[in-house]
Amino acid sequence: ESVIIYIGGSNLSSTMPTIGVGEPDVPMPSALGTMNGTWRLDKLRGKPSMRGYLETMGVPELAIEAHEKGEEDHETIHTIEFSDSHFKIKKQSRVTDMGLDLKLGEECLANLPGDRVKTTIATTENPGQQVKIVSRMPTMNGMANVVDTKTLQREGNLL
């Protein structure tokens, strides 16, 4: 039985969820578990793409195509730590090495080039199994509002 994290049309998959960070994968016979662990982007389920986000950020078409090729040709790995108070994710691929560490319910401010400020807030109604991250930032195309929802689900059953 597989468990996936559904991310707005994309899926991260793991054979079984992990019990905790740094611990080996342990099957959870009757429970769904949590997002904690390392997940591989399952490219066979849907067509994941950063195109819309990159276009909003004003990235040139040639760079977007190069990004998509890199994502298509190489694995994308997400490492997630999720507690009752924090959500932390590290995304690594050939073209991306980024991390995010947020205290749930607390707005985080980040200074961007050109005296711009990005605000991000993560909230959850089900710690360990669902998170909603809302980011707001000025771009060359105006103000961008990005909503990223991640939900842990059993194959075919949205919780």
N, C-alpha and C positions, 0 to 999 in steps of 0.2 A: 504494500500500500504506500502510495506516495503522498507527501504533503507539499503544498505549494504556497507561496506568498503571491497574491494577486496584486499587481501594481498597474492600475489603469490600462489594461490591455496587454501588459507584459507579465511574465511569470518568472519567479525564481523557484528553483526546485531543489529538493534534498530528498534522499531516499527515506530518511527518518529525521525528525527534529532532534536537536540537541537539548540536553537537560540544562547545561549552563556553559558559560564561556570557559574554554580551556579543558573541558571534560570531553571524553569520547562520546560519539553518537550512541545513544541508548534508546532502543525502541520503547515507545509509549503505547502499550496495548490498548488502553481505554481512553486516553486523553489526547487531545490535539497537540499539546506542548506549547512552546513559545517560538518566537522568531529568533531567539538567541542562537547564534551559530554562524556557519559559513554556508552561503548559498551560491549556486551557479545559475546564471541567467539561462533559462530554457528557451532557446531560439526556435524550437519546434512548435511552440504554443504562441501563436500570434506573430506579429512583426514589430518588435520593439524598435523605437527610433527616437532620437533626440532632435530630429529635424525641426519640429515646431518651436521648441525652446531655443535652439541655435539661431533660427530665423528671427525670432523675437529679440534676441540679443544682438542682432545685426552682424552675425558671422557671415562672411562671404560664401557663396554657393560652392566654390571649389573646396574650401575647408570643410564644409558640411559633408560633401561627398567623400572626402578623405576620412572623416570621422566615421561615417556610416560603413565604409569598407573595412576600417580597422575593427569596428565593433562586430561586423559580420564574420570576419576571418579569424577572430581570436575570442577566447573565453572572457566573460565578464563575471567577476567574483564579488559578492557582497558579504561583508562580515558585519553582523548586527549584534549589539548588546542592548537589551531593552529591560528596564526595571520599572517599578511603580513611579519613579520620579525622573528618569532620564531615558532618552533614545539616542543611540550612537550608531552610525553606519559608516563603513568605509567601502567605497566602490573602486575596484581595481580592474583595469583592462589594458590593452595595448595603448589606447588613446586617453585613458582617464585614470587618475590616481587622486581621488578626492575623499574627504571625510567631513562628517557633520556630527557635532556633539551638542545636544539640546536638552535643557531642563524642561520637562513637560509643563505646559501652561505659562511659561515665562518667555517674553519676547526677547530675541537676541538681535543685536545691532552689529552690522559689519560695515566698515568703511570701504568703499570702492574707489577706484581711480576717478579723478575729476570731481572731488568733493560730493560724491553720491553716497547714499546710505541704503543698505539692504536690510530689511527687517524679516525675521523668520520666527515662526512660533509652531511648536508641535503640541498636539493635543491627542488624547485617547479616551475612549469610552470602555476599552477592554485592554488593560496593560498586558504587554507581551504578545498580543494577538492582532491588534489594530492600531494604526497611528495615522494621523492626518497632519501633514506639514504644509503650512501656508507661508509663501515667501512673497515679498513685495519689493520691487526695485525699479528705479528709473533706468530706462534704456534709451538708445538713440531713436527708438520708435514710440516713445511715451512710457507711461508707467506699466510695468508688467506685474501681473498677479499670477503666481504659479501655485497650484494645489496638487500635492503628491499624496495619495492615499495608499497605504499598504495594509492588506488584510490577510492574515494567515487563514487558509481554508483547507479542508480535506477535499480531495479530488471530487469535483462535481457538487459540493455542498458549501455554499457561502454561509459563514457564521454570522 
